[in-house]
Amino acid sequence: MSVATERTTFESLNPATGEVVAEHPIHDEQAVRDAIERARKATAWWRELGWTERRTRLLNFKGALTRNLNRMAELIHQETGKPLQDAQLETVMAISHLDWAARNAQKVLGQRTVFPGLMSINQKCLLEYQPLGVVGVIGPWNYPIFTPMGSIGYALAAGNAVVFKPSEFTPGVGVLLAEIFDTAVPEQPVLQTVTGLGPTGAALAGAGTDKIAFTGSTRTAKRVMAACAEHLTPMVAECGGKDAFIVDADADLDAAADAALWGAMANAGQTCIGVERVYVVDSVYDAFLGKVSEKARELRPGFDREAAYGPITMPGQLDIIERHIKDALEKGGTAVVGGADSVRRPYVEPVVLADVPDDSAAVCEETFGPTITVHRVADLDEAVRKANDTSYGLAGTIFSGSRARAVEAARRLRGGMTSINAFAAFAMVGALPFGGVGESGFGRIHGADGLREFARSKAVTRQRFALPTNLVSFSRTEKDMERVLRLVAMVHAKRHK
């Protein structure tokens, strides 16, 4: 269900045209608390349904979302400005993850027995993962259904109720998502959407939910953490990145150039796992730079169906993109494609920068625009070192003709995910976790780890029979301890090589 209208409203705008897409209520602190209270009652019902019934309802939700795929994609297109096909692909990915969460929740979280070990051989040990209760999800604007579904779908599958606060730039997507859910689960408000500006999100973070799942900037994540700290509310944070793309000497350069360009320019570069830095081994640097530059010159931003990507959704980001380009050029970088005049509000034309110093803003800070810096390195080891020289740690990409060398380098890249010979292939795989380290955040969505993120472990032991010696009793004797110590020495004291 979508929460009732409050006293004041705000407009969502099409960033490409400036036209009003819709008007939405600003939910204040009391409205948020009311939504959480409804969710607390709903979560008891949702939990009692059990695994099979929840799975059926979530699969029905998936079906309803699939039937409304084009409607959802059109709304994403209007609120973000991204091409319709990109919006359709995003919705398909969200559907895929919802399906995985629904089908695998019981297998990952359901009750199972655990071997007790020799010292507790008389105990029957049970382990299960129980729902947290009410999960607050604060979503982003750049992928307004795919990214929050990584929290919403997995939290619901784990047995929680969800209160979703979408970005103020894409509120309609959140409202529509809750409406579609209502058609599949009409009995209780298990998924609610609250809309508003920053204070609405702050109210949700500070309202004492059982967990907050946040996606957004590192700066905002710190504020959300501070609000959560008031109630010791745990949090999963998926923040920004400064992701690197590495090209080895024996890489397929055509495929690498195509993937790097998509990773950097798709969605106007407004992707947390997007390519921002490219490190190319010296022997293929010139050839790669030529290929990626040639492809970049063919791209055109716009709102029409033929445009490669759309506008910058958040107007304030244009200033950051412009500053990064100018700083790179002032410090000696070269604009191989585009330049400072590529910022043509609300669009940014493709920008490829070379010879950019490592201390420039374009290399150190998240740009979040259709720009890349391309760097020459001596070998794969230097590429990994430079890729890791950042406070962020989200994702990365390696193109190489050597499987062994690529896998070894991928494991050394600091971050939660690495894709080899493809861009961000992990994002499509429901079974794989998604998340970062450092200023890219903590915790995981997607996969078994994502399901466990929204559950608490519960251990239960049941004594099957009494042992001859009870070590946790005041009737314990010295002979009892002597026997136990001999047994422990026999089992554990040997040296291992």
N, C-alpha and C positions, 0 to 999 in steps of 0.2 A: 504494500500500500504506500501511497505518497501522502505525506503529512499535510494537514489542512492549512489553508492560507492564513498568513499572519497579517499584521497591520501594514507593513511596508513591503515593497517589492523592488526588484532590480531586473534589468534587461540583459538577456544574452544577445550578443551581436555577432553577425557574420564578419569575421576579420577581413575578408576580401572586399566586401562591399560596404561595410558599416551599417547595413540594414539590421533592424531588430528581428531576431529569430523568434523570440518569445519573452514573456514576462513571468518571473517566478517570485515566490514569497521569500522574504528574509526571515528565517526562523531564529528566534532569540533563544537565550539560555533556557528559559522555561519550556519552550517548545521542544528543544532537544531533550531535556529531562523527561518530558512527557513521552517522547518517542522511546527513550530507553526503558521507561517503566512498562510501556506496552510490550516492548521486546522481552523484558524479564518474564512476563506472563506467557508470551508466545514460546519462549525457549523451553519451558517445562513441557509444553505440549509437543514441540518438535522433537525433543529428546525422547519422550516416551513412545513416539512412533516406531522407533527402532530402525535398524539399518535398512531393512528391505523396503519399508514404506518411505523412508527418506530418499532412498535411491530412486524409487519409482517417481516420486514427486519432482526430484531434481532432473530426471530424464525427461519428464513432461515439460519442465521449465526450459530445458534445452530444446525440445521440439518446438515450443511456442516461440522461443527466440529465433530459431531457424526459419520458421514461417514468417517472422517479422524482420528477417535479415535486411532486406532492401529498405524497409522503413527506418530501421536503426541506422543503416549506413548513410542514408540521405540526411538524417539528423546530424550525424557525426560530420558529414561533408559541410553542412551549413554552419555548425558551431565552431569547427576547427579550420575550415577552408581547405582541408586536404582533399586530394582527388577522390572521386567516388569509389574507384576501384580499390584504392588504399583503404578506404573506410570499410569496404566489403571484406577485404582480406583481414583486417583487424577483427571484425566481427566473427569471421570464420575461426580465427585463432582462439577467440574467447569461447566460442561454442565447443571447440576441441578440448580445451582445458576443463570446462564444466563437465563434459562427458567423462574425462579421465577421473576427476575428483569423485563424481557420483559412483562410478563403477569400482573404484579401488579403495574407498574409505573403510569399508569393513575389513578388508584384507590387511590394511596397514594399521588400523586402530582397534580392531576387534580383540576380544579376550583371547589369550593364549597361555599355555603353560610354559614354565621356565624351569630348567633343571636346577635343583637346589644346591648341589655340591655335596661333598662327602660329609662335612660337619653338620649339615641340616638335612640329611637323607630322609628323615622322617617327616619332612614338610612337603605339602603340595603347594606349589607356587603359581600364582596367577598374575598376569600382567594385562592391563587394558589401558586405553586412553579415553578419558572422559571429556565431554565438552566443557569449555571454559564458562559459557553462559551467553553474555552479550558482547559482540565484537563491534567496535567502531571502525569504519573504513573511511579514510580521507584520501580521495582519488585525485589524479592529475588530469590535465587538459590535453596532453599531447597524444595519449592513447586512452581515451576516456571510457572505453569498455574493456579492452584487452587487459590493461594493467590492473584495474581494480578487480576484475574477475579472478585474478590470481589470488586475491584475498577473499572476496565474497564467495566464490564457488567452493573453495576449500574450507572456509569457515562454516558454511552451511552444511557441507558434506560431513564435517566433523561433529555436527549436532548443535551448532550455535545459532542464535538469532543474530541478525546484522542490521546496524544502522549505518547507512551510507551517506556521506557528505561528498558529493562530486565537486569538482572545481567550479568556481563562479563563472569560468569561461565556457564550461560545457554542462550546465545544470540539467538541460533537457534530456541528455543521454541517461543521467541517473534517474530522472523521473520516469522515463519510458521503461527503463530496465525494471523498476519496481512495479510498474503497471503490468508488464508482461509476466512477471513472477506471480502477481495476484491471480492471473488467469489459470495458473497451474496449481497454486496453493492458496485458495481463497479462504480457508478456514481461520487462519491466524496471521497477524502481521509479522511474519518471520523475517522478511526483508522490507525495511522502510528506507525511504530517501528523505533527507532534510536538505534544503537548499539555503544558500546565503553566501555571505562574503567571509573574510577572515575570522571575524568574531564567532560565526557559527561553527567553524572548524575548531576554534579554541574552546568553545563550549563543549563540543563532543569530546575533545581530548581531556578536558578537566572534569568530566561528569561522572567519573568512577565506573566506566565500563570495565569488562574483564580483560580486554586487550584492545590496543589501537594498532591498526595497520595503516601506515602512512607512506605515501609516495609523493616526492616533491624535492625541493632543493635542500641542501645540507643546512643552510641557514634556518629555514623554516622547521626542519626536523629537530633542531636543537630547542626551538621554542615549544614544539609539541612535547618533547621529552620533559621539559621543565614543568609543563602542565600535568603530564602523566605522573610525575614524581610526587605530586601532592597526595595522590591516592595509592602510590606504589603500583600504578597500572603498568603492566608489561607492554612492550611495544616492538613491532617489527618495522624497520625503516628501510625503504628502497629509495636511495637518493641519486645524485647525479654521478657522472663519470667523465673521464677524459681518455676514452678508450683508444687503444693502439691497434694498428693493422700492420703486420710484418710480412714483408715479401722476401723470400729466400732466393738464392742465386739460381736455383733450378725450378722456380715456380712457373706455372702456366700464366704468363703475363697478361694475356687477353682476359682470362677468367678473373685474375686478381684485380685488374683495372676495373672490370665490370662490377665486381663485388665491392671494391673500395668506394666506387662512386655511388652505388646504391646505399651503402652503409653511411656515407657522409651526407648525401643530398636528399634521400627519401624523407618525406614528411618535413621538408625544408630544414633538415638537420636537427629537428626537434625530437631527438631520441636519446634516452639516457644511455643506451648501449651503442649509440651511433659512433661512426669512425670520425675521430678528430685529428689523430696523429698517425702518419704513415712512415714506417721505417723500412727502407729498401736497401738491400745489399748492393755495394758499389758497382759490381760488374753488370747489373741490370737496371741501375738507377735511371739512367738517361732514357732507356727504352720504355720503362714503366711510366716515367713522368710524361713522356710524349703520348703514350696511349691514354692515360687517365685525363690528360689535358684535352686531347682531341674529343673524347667522349663528353667531357664536362661542357665544352663549348656548344654541344648539340642540345643541351637541356634548357628548358624555358619554364620559369614559374608562371602561375596564373590560376584562374578559377574555372577555366573552360575544360572540356573533356580531354583536350590534347595536351594540356599542361603537364610537365613532369612532376611538379610538386606545387603546393599552395603557398599561401602567405605565412608570415610569422604571426602566430596566433596571439601571443601576448605582446602588446605594443612596446612595453618597456624593454623587451629583449633586443629590439632593434638597436638601441643605444649600445648595448654590450657587444653585439656583433660588429658594429661600426668601430667601436673603440679597439677591439682586438685586431681588426684588419689594419687600422692606422698604426697601432703600436708595432705590429710586425714589420710594416714597411719602414717606419721611422728607425727601427733598430737594424736595418740592413737586409730585410727579407725582400724577396722578389715576387711580384704578382704575375704568375704564369698565365692564369685565367682570372679575369675580373680585377677587382681592386676596391678601393674605398668608395668609388662611385657605383658599386654594385648594389648598394643599399638604396633601393627605390621603394619607399614605404607604400604599402605594407609588405612588399616583396624584397627578397635578396637574391640576386642572380648568383650563379655558381662562382665560387672563389677557390682557386688553387694557389697556395703559397709555397715557395721554396726558399731555401737558405735562411730560414727563420731561426734566430737564436733561441737556445733552450730556456732562457730566462724571460722570454716575451710572454705577454698575457695569452696570446693565441696558442701557446704550448702548455702553459701552466694552469690556466683557468678554463672552466667549461664554457664553451662558446655557444652551443645550442643553436647553431645556424648552419646553412649550407656552405661550409668552408672546411678545407683540410690543409694541414701543413705536411709537406713531403720532405723527408730527411734522408740523407745519405749515411749509411753505416758500413763498417768494414766487413762484418759478418753477422751471423745469427745471434751470437752471444752478445755483441754490442747492442743489437736491436732489442733483445730482452732486457738488458740493463737499462737502456733508455726508456723502454716502455714502462718499466717498474719505477722509474724516478718520478713519482707523483704521489700526492696524498690520497688520491682516489684509488679504487680497486674494484671495478665492476666486471667488465668483460674485455675480451680481446679476440683477435683473429690472426691466424697464421696461414700463409700460402707457401707451400713447399712441395717439391717433388719427392722428398724423402719422408716416408711415413714415420720411421723411427726418430729422425731428427725433429720432425714437427711435433710429435707427441711429447718428446722430452722437453722441448722448449715450451709447449703449451702448459705442461705441469709446473714450469718455473714462473710463468706469468702470474703476477699478483692480482688476484681477483676471483670471483666466484664462478665464472664461465669462460671457456675458450672454444672457439670454433675453428676447425682446420679445413682449408680449401672451400669454405663457404662462409657467408656472413650470417652470424647469429642463428645458426641452425638449431641451437639448444632451445630457443624461445618457442619453437613449435612442438617440442617434445614434452608431453604431459608428465612423464616419469622423472624428468630432470629438475633439480632445484634451481631457483633463480634468486640471486642476491649478491651483495658485495661485501667488501671490507673497508676499513678506514673511513674516509669521508663519503664513501659510496653507501654506507649504511651497515645494517646488521640484521640477522634473521633471514629466513628464506620463505619464499612462496613457491608454488608448483611442486609436484612430485610428492613422495612420501614425507620428505622434510617439511613441505608446505602444509600437509595435513596435520602433522604433529605440532606445527607451529600454533595451531588453534585448538589444542587439546592438552590436558594435563595427564601425566602418567599416574596410574593407580596400581599399587602392589598389594596383593592379598596372599597371606599364607594360612594354610590349614594343617594342623598337626594330624597326621594319619595314624601314628602310633607313638607310644612313649619310648624313649631311649633308655637303656639301663642306667645311664648317667645323665642327670639333669644339671647342667652347668650353670643355669640361671636360677638357682635356688639356694636358700640359706642352709639347706641340708647337704650341700656339696662338701665332699671330704678331700683331704690332701691326696689320697689314693686315686680319687676320681681325676684330679688334675694331672697326676703323674701319668695315668693311662692316656689322657688326652694329649699331653705334651710329647709322649713317645710316638703316638700316632701322627702328630703334626710333623715331628722330626723325620719320621719315616717317609712321609709323603712329600714334604716341601724342602728339606734341608740339602738335598743333593745339588751338586754343581752342574751347571749346564754350559755346554760349549757351543 
